[in-house]
């Protein structure tokens, strides 16, 4: 992984979190879907769905796979925040980024 060269953002992204293992906190779901705005800046990936926000630092990205119109991230020890409750989880995050998927892949993993 390399340091972020530029800030990237995308709006109304369909995000699918799966195979979640909760390490700390009250979050109980092993998978969920979220429509969110995604921002990647200063090695921090933020998926903001309003009531639920997931935050992942670049050092916690285990792998990134390019799929058709999407990327799939294997994330370790990232935060899921709901209101004042913060949980730490590991698992898979699929972001449907459309035609921008390859650019996001190159920025996160290239």
Secondary structure in CASP SS format (residue, H / E / C, confidence):
PFRMAT SS
TARGET T0000
AUTHOR 0000-0000-0000
METHOD secondary structure of the structure
MODEL  1
X C 1.00
X C 1.00
X C 1.00
X C 1.00
X C 1.00
X C 1.00
X C 1.00
X E 1.00
X E 1.00
X E 1.00
X E 1.00
X E 1.00
X E 1.00
X E 1.00
X E 1.00
X E 1.00
X E 1.00
X E 1.00
X E 1.00
X E 1.00
X E 1.00
X E 1.00
X E 1.00
X E 1.00
X C 1.00
X C 1.00
X C 1.00
X C 1.00
X C 1.00
X C 1.00
X C 1.00
X E 1.00
X E 1.00
X E 1.00
X E 1.00
X E 1.00
X E 1.00
X E 1.00
X E 1.00
X E 1.00
X E 1.00
X C 1.00
X C 1.00
X E 1.00
X E 1.00
X E 1.00
X E 1.00
X E 1.00
X C 1.00
X C 1.00
X C 1.00
X E 1.00
X E 1.00
X E 1.00
X E 1.00
X E 1.00
X E 1.00
X H 1.00
X H 1.00
X H 1.00
X E 1.00
X E 1.00
X E 1.00
X E 1.00
X E 1.00
X E 1.00
X E 1.00
X C 1.00
X C 1.00
X E 1.00
X E 1.00
X E 1.00
X E 1.00
X E 1.00
X E 1.00
X E 1.00
X E 1.00
X E 1.00
X E 1.00
X E 1.00
X E 1.00
X E 1.00
X C 1.00
X C 1.00
X E 1.00
X E 1.00
X E 1.00
X E 1.00
X E 1.00
X E 1.00
X E 1.00
X E 1.00
X E 1.00
X E 1.00
X E 1.00
X E 1.00
X C 1.00
X H 1.00
X H 1.00
X H 1.00
X H 1.00
X H 1.00
X H 1.00
X H 1.00
X H 1.00
X H 1.00
X H 1.00
X H 1.00
X H 1.00
X C 1.00
END
